[in-house]
Amino acid sequence: QVQLVESGGGLVQAGGSLRLSCVASRSISSIAALGWTRQVPGKQRELVATFNGGSSTTANYADSVKGRFTLSRDNAKNAIYLQMNNLKPEDTAVYFCRAYLGSTAVFWGQGTQVTVSS
């Protein structure tokens, strides 16, 4: 199992930036896939960015955020970060840190609200 604690959400104007943090309760090198998803009420949860592989430093991004969002990791702190630049109103959502440990073992953080005003 793993516990995930997110922080860094908030209210920002369009074109602004935010940085989300997710700290895991175990070594992130042991996590098969670790990243961020987001959800808007009434819509399916969208995978935003993820590292696939415990030691991977190459992230996969949703087309909607490519070139604007950057996922990074600090293995020493068991943390990943999502730097979000040039935010748009359509980025408004609750952002969840997600960890996949293999098989059906998926864990989520509590979520952090990101609101982008136009």
Biotite code that builds the C-alpha atoms (Angstrom):
import biotite.structure as struc

atoms = struc.array([
    struc.Atom([0.000, 0.000, 0.000], chain_id="A", res_id=1, res_name="GLN", atom_name="CA", element="C"),
    struc.Atom([0.912, 3.651, -0.268], chain_id="A", res_id=2, res_name="VAL", atom_name="CA", element="C"),
    struc.Atom([-0.497, 6.898, 1.052], chain_id="A", res_id=3, res_name="GLN", atom_name="CA", element="C"),
    struc.Atom([-0.315, 9.949, -1.177], chain_id="A", res_id=4, res_name="LEU", atom_name="CA", element="C"),
    struc.Atom([-0.524, 13.520, 0.106], chain_id="A", res_id=5, res_name="VAL", atom_name="CA", element="C"),
    struc.Atom([-1.079, 16.305, -2.400], chain_id="A", res_id=6, res_name="GLU", atom_name="CA", element="C"),
    struc.Atom([-0.621, 20.022, -2.045], chain_id="A", res_id=7, res_name="SER", atom_name="CA", element="C"),
    struc.Atom([-0.297, 23.129, -4.158], chain_id="A", res_id=8, res_name="GLY", atom_name="CA", element="C"),
    struc.Atom([-3.715, 23.672, -5.671], chain_id="A", res_id=9, res_name="GLY", atom_name="CA", element="C"),
    struc.Atom([-5.457, 27.013, -5.664], chain_id="A", res_id=10, res_name="GLY", atom_name="CA", element="C"),
    struc.Atom([-7.007, 29.804, -7.672], chain_id="A", res_id=11, res_name="LEU", atom_name="CA", element="C"),
    struc.Atom([-5.053, 31.412, -10.486], chain_id="A", res_id=12, res_name="VAL", atom_name="CA", element="C"),
    struc.Atom([-5.822, 33.599, -13.462], chain_id="A", res_id=13, res_name="GLN", atom_name="CA", element="C"),
    struc.Atom([-5.567, 32.262, -16.997], chain_id="A", res_id=14, res_name="ALA", atom_name="CA", element="C"),
    struc.Atom([-1.959, 32.315, -18.144], chain_id="A", res_id=15, res_name="GLY", atom_name="CA", element="C"),
    struc.Atom([-0.684, 31.814, -14.627], chain_id="A", res_id=16, res_name="GLY", atom_name="CA", element="C"),
    struc.Atom([1.200, 28.941, -13.051], chain_id="A", res_id=17, res_name="SER", atom_name="CA", element="C"),
    struc.Atom([0.823, 26.505, -10.198], chain_id="A", res_id=18, res_name="LEU", atom_name="CA", element="C"),
    struc.Atom([2.976, 23.692, -8.873], chain_id="A", res_id=19, res_name="ARG", atom_name="CA", element="C"),
    struc.Atom([1.405, 20.600, -7.397], chain_id="A", res_id=20, res_name="LEU", atom_name="CA", element="C"),
    struc.Atom([3.262, 18.267, -5.064], chain_id="A", res_id=21, res_name="SER", atom_name="CA", element="C"),
    struc.Atom([2.582, 14.652, -4.172], chain_id="A", res_id=22, res_name="CYS", atom_name="CA", element="C"),
    struc.Atom([4.484, 12.949, -1.391], chain_id="A", res_id=23, res_name="VAL", atom_name="CA", element="C"),
    struc.Atom([4.303, 9.173, -1.080], chain_id="A", res_id=24, res_name="ALA", atom_name="CA", element="C"),
    struc.Atom([4.600, 7.101, 2.078], chain_id="A", res_id=25, res_name="SER", atom_name="CA", element="C"),
    struc.Atom([7.027, 4.695, 0.432], chain_id="A", res_id=26, res_name="ARG", atom_name="CA", element="C"),
    struc.Atom([9.905, 4.799, -1.967], chain_id="A", res_id=27, res_name="SER", atom_name="CA", element="C"),
    struc.Atom([8.611, 6.027, -5.298], chain_id="A", res_id=28, res_name="ILE", atom_name="CA", element="C"),
    struc.Atom([11.211, 3.892, -7.027], chain_id="A", res_id=29, res_name="SER", atom_name="CA", element="C"),
    struc.Atom([9.071, 0.907, -6.004], chain_id="A", res_id=30, res_name="SER", atom_name="CA", element="C"),
    struc.Atom([5.933, 2.294, -7.654], chain_id="A", res_id=31, res_name="ILE", atom_name="CA", element="C"),
    struc.Atom([5.202, 0.952, -11.130], chain_id="A", res_id=32, res_name="ALA", atom_name="CA", element="C"),
    struc.Atom([3.438, 4.067, -12.350], chain_id="A", res_id=33, res_name="ALA", atom_name="CA", element="C"),
    struc.Atom([3.063, 7.398, -10.574], chain_id="A", res_id=34, res_name="LEU", atom_name="CA", element="C"),
    struc.Atom([1.452, 10.554, -11.817], chain_id="A", res_id=35, res_name="GLY", atom_name="CA", element="C"),
    struc.Atom([-1.501, 12.905, -11.859], chain_id="A", res_id=36, res_name="TRP", atom_name="CA", element="C"),
    struc.Atom([-5.059, 12.650, -13.034], chain_id="A", res_id=37, res_name="THR", atom_name="CA", element="C"),
    struc.Atom([-7.812, 15.246, -12.947], chain_id="A", res_id=38, res_name="ARG", atom_name="CA", element="C"),
    struc.Atom([-11.556, 15.195, -12.799], chain_id="A", res_id=39, res_name="GLN", atom_name="CA", element="C"),
    struc.Atom([-14.276, 17.655, -13.588], chain_id="A", res_id=40, res_name="VAL", atom_name="CA", element="C"),
    struc.Atom([-17.744, 16.909, -12.178], chain_id="A", res_id=41, res_name="PRO", atom_name="CA", element="C"),
    struc.Atom([-19.778, 14.968, -14.693], chain_id="A", res_id=42, res_name="GLY", atom_name="CA", element="C"),
    struc.Atom([-16.749, 13.958, -16.752], chain_id="A", res_id=43, res_name="LYS", atom_name="CA", element="C"),
    struc.Atom([-14.425, 10.972, -16.722], chain_id="A", res_id=44, res_name="GLN", atom_name="CA", element="C"),
    struc.Atom([-11.170, 11.197, -14.873], chain_id="A", res_id=45, res_name="ARG", atom_name="CA", element="C"),
    struc.Atom([-8.350, 12.196, -17.249], chain_id="A", res_id=46, res_name="GLU", atom_name="CA", element="C"),
    struc.Atom([-4.772, 11.038, -16.979], chain_id="A", res_id=47, res_name="LEU", atom_name="CA", element="C"),
    struc.Atom([-2.684, 14.218, -17.103], chain_id="A", res_id=48, res_name="VAL", atom_name="CA", element="C"),
    struc.Atom([0.912, 13.093, -16.684], chain_id="A", res_id=49, res_name="ALA", atom_name="CA", element="C"),
    struc.Atom([2.626, 9.981, -15.450], chain_id="A", res_id=50, res_name="THR", atom_name="CA", element="C"),
    struc.Atom([5.937, 8.252, -14.987], chain_id="A", res_id=51, res_name="PHE", atom_name="CA", element="C"),
    struc.Atom([5.773, 4.641, -16.094], chain_id="A", res_id=52, res_name="ASN", atom_name="CA", element="C"),
    struc.Atom([8.450, 2.706, -14.240], chain_id="A", res_id=53, res_name="GLY", atom_name="CA", element="C"),
    struc.Atom([9.954, 3.208, -10.813], chain_id="A", res_id=54, res_name="GLY", atom_name="CA", element="C"),
    struc.Atom([13.086, 4.878, -12.084], chain_id="A", res_id=55, res_name="SER", atom_name="CA", element="C"),
    struc.Atom([11.673, 6.547, -15.159], chain_id="A", res_id=56, res_name="SER", atom_name="CA", element="C"),
    struc.Atom([12.431, 10.203, -15.677], chain_id="A", res_id=57, res_name="THR", atom_name="CA", element="C"),
    struc.Atom([10.460, 10.391, -18.915], chain_id="A", res_id=58, res_name="THR", atom_name="CA", element="C"),
    struc.Atom([6.859, 11.401, -18.431], chain_id="A", res_id=59, res_name="ALA", atom_name="CA", element="C"),
    struc.Atom([3.857, 10.768, -20.617], chain_id="A", res_id=60, res_name="ASN", atom_name="CA", element="C"),
    struc.Atom([1.404, 13.634, -21.009], chain_id="A", res_id=61, res_name="TYR", atom_name="CA", element="C"),
    struc.Atom([-2.135, 14.091, -22.152], chain_id="A", res_id=62, res_name="ALA", atom_name="CA", element="C"),
    struc.Atom([-2.281, 15.961, -25.439], chain_id="A", res_id=63, res_name="ASP", atom_name="CA", element="C"),
    struc.Atom([-4.250, 18.730, -23.736], chain_id="A", res_id=64, res_name="SER", atom_name="CA", element="C"),
    struc.Atom([-1.303, 19.642, -21.465], chain_id="A", res_id=65, res_name="VAL", atom_name="CA", element="C"),
    struc.Atom([1.746, 18.916, -23.612], chain_id="A", res_id=66, res_name="LYS", atom_name="CA", element="C"),
    struc.Atom([4.113, 21.862, -23.713], chain_id="A", res_id=67, res_name="GLY", atom_name="CA", element="C"),
    struc.Atom([2.483, 23.496, -20.683], chain_id="A", res_id=68, res_name="ARG", atom_name="CA", element="C"),
    struc.Atom([2.822, 20.953, -17.866], chain_id="A", res_id=69, res_name="PHE", atom_name="CA", element="C"),
    struc.Atom([6.008, 19.306, -16.644], chain_id="A", res_id=70, res_name="THR", atom_name="CA", element="C"),
    struc.Atom([6.199, 16.302, -14.362], chain_id="A", res_id=71, res_name="LEU", atom_name="CA", element="C"),
    struc.Atom([9.314, 15.846, -12.247], chain_id="A", res_id=72, res_name="SER", atom_name="CA", element="C"),
    struc.Atom([10.407, 13.631, -9.389], chain_id="A", res_id=73, res_name="ARG", atom_name="CA", element="C"),
    struc.Atom([12.643, 13.710, -6.334], chain_id="A", res_id=74, res_name="ASP", atom_name="CA", element="C"),
    struc.Atom([13.332, 10.145, -5.269], chain_id="A", res_id=75, res_name="ASN", atom_name="CA", element="C"),
    struc.Atom([15.083, 11.268, -2.088], chain_id="A", res_id=76, res_name="ALA", atom_name="CA", element="C"),
    struc.Atom([11.881, 12.986, -0.941], chain_id="A", res_id=77, res_name="LYS", atom_name="CA", element="C"),
    struc.Atom([9.527, 10.330, -2.346], chain_id="A", res_id=78, res_name="ASN", atom_name="CA", element="C"),
    struc.Atom([7.807, 13.119, -4.204], chain_id="A", res_id=79, res_name="ALA", atom_name="CA", element="C"),
    struc.Atom([6.621, 14.094, -7.647], chain_id="A", res_id=80, res_name="ILE", atom_name="CA", element="C"),
    struc.Atom([5.763, 17.559, -8.838], chain_id="A", res_id=81, res_name="TYR", atom_name="CA", element="C"),
    struc.Atom([3.519, 18.880, -11.569], chain_id="A", res_id=82, res_name="LEU", atom_name="CA", element="C"),
    struc.Atom([4.540, 22.291, -12.812], chain_id="A", res_id=83, res_name="GLN", atom_name="CA", element="C"),
    struc.Atom([1.592, 23.805, -14.644], chain_id="A", res_id=84, res_name="MET", atom_name="CA", element="C"),
    struc.Atom([2.252, 26.857, -16.798], chain_id="A", res_id=85, res_name="ASN", atom_name="CA", element="C"),
    struc.Atom([0.035, 28.900, -19.075], chain_id="A", res_id=86, res_name="ASN", atom_name="CA", element="C"),
    struc.Atom([-3.019, 27.590, -17.296], chain_id="A", res_id=87, res_name="LEU", atom_name="CA", element="C"),
    struc.Atom([-6.364, 27.747, -19.042], chain_id="A", res_id=88, res_name="LYS", atom_name="CA", element="C"),
    struc.Atom([-9.900, 27.791, -17.653], chain_id="A", res_id=89, res_name="PRO", atom_name="CA", element="C"),
    struc.Atom([-10.378, 24.269, -19.028], chain_id="A", res_id=90, res_name="GLU", atom_name="CA", element="C"),
    struc.Atom([-7.629, 23.082, -16.678], chain_id="A", res_id=91, res_name="ASP", atom_name="CA", element="C"),
    struc.Atom([-9.987, 23.695, -13.785], chain_id="A", res_id=92, res_name="THR", atom_name="CA", element="C"),
    struc.Atom([-10.485, 20.384, -12.002], chain_id="A", res_id=93, res_name="ALA", atom_name="CA", element="C"),
    struc.Atom([-9.664, 18.387, -8.929], chain_id="A", res_id=94, res_name="VAL", atom_name="CA", element="C"),
    struc.Atom([-6.200, 16.941, -9.394], chain_id="A", res_id=95, res_name="TYR", atom_name="CA", element="C"),
    struc.Atom([-5.404, 13.556, -7.899], chain_id="A", res_id=96, res_name="PHE", atom_name="CA", element="C"),
    struc.Atom([-2.053, 11.919, -7.406], chain_id="A", res_id=97, res_name="CYS", atom_name="CA", element="C"),
    struc.Atom([-2.253, 8.308, -8.572], chain_id="A", res_id=98, res_name="ARG", atom_name="CA", element="C"),
    struc.Atom([0.009, 5.355, -7.831], chain_id="A", res_id=99, res_name="ALA", atom_name="CA", element="C"),
    struc.Atom([-0.199, 2.007, -9.585], chain_id="A", res_id=100, res_name="TYR", atom_name="CA", element="C"),
    struc.Atom([1.595, -0.793, -7.788], chain_id="A", res_id=101, res_name="LEU", atom_name="CA", element="C"),
    struc.Atom([0.750, -3.566, -10.200], chain_id="A", res_id=102, res_name="GLY", atom_name="CA", element="C"),
    struc.Atom([-2.145, -5.985, -10.715], chain_id="A", res_id=103, res_name="SER", atom_name="CA", element="C"),
    struc.Atom([-5.257, -4.135, -9.490], chain_id="A", res_id=104, res_name="THR", atom_name="CA", element="C"),
    struc.Atom([-3.475, -2.094, -6.813], chain_id="A", res_id=105, res_name="ALA", atom_name="CA", element="C"),
    struc.Atom([-4.239, 1.562, -7.538], chain_id="A", res_id=106, res_name="VAL", atom_name="CA", element="C"),
    struc.Atom([-4.072, 4.265, -4.875], chain_id="A", res_id=107, res_name="PHE", atom_name="CA", element="C"),
    struc.Atom([-5.181, 7.877, -4.914], chain_id="A", res_id=108, res_name="TRP", atom_name="CA", element="C"),
    struc.Atom([-4.511, 10.982, -2.923], chain_id="A", res_id=109, res_name="GLY", atom_name="CA", element="C"),
    struc.Atom([-7.303, 13.081, -1.490], chain_id="A", res_id=110, res_name="GLN", atom_name="CA", element="C"),
    struc.Atom([-7.241, 15.517, -4.389], chain_id="A", res_id=111, res_name="GLY", atom_name="CA", element="C"),
    struc.Atom([-6.425, 19.198, -4.668], chain_id="A", res_id=112, res_name="THR", atom_name="CA", element="C"),
    struc.Atom([-8.598, 21.783, -6.368], chain_id="A", res_id=113, res_name="GLN", atom_name="CA", element="C"),
    struc.Atom([-7.191, 23.854, -9.200], chain_id="A", res_id=114, res_name="VAL", atom_name="CA", element="C"),
    struc.Atom([-9.338, 26.728, -10.416], chain_id="A", res_id=115, res_name="THR", atom_name="CA", element="C"),
    struc.Atom([-8.337, 28.885, -13.358], chain_id="A", res_id=116, res_name="VAL", atom_name="CA", element="C"),
    struc.Atom([-10.313, 32.067, -13.882], chain_id="A", res_id=117, res_name="SER", atom_name="CA", element="C"),
    struc.Atom([-10.678, 33.696, -17.272], chain_id="A", res_id=118, res_name="SER", atom_name="CA", element="C"),
])
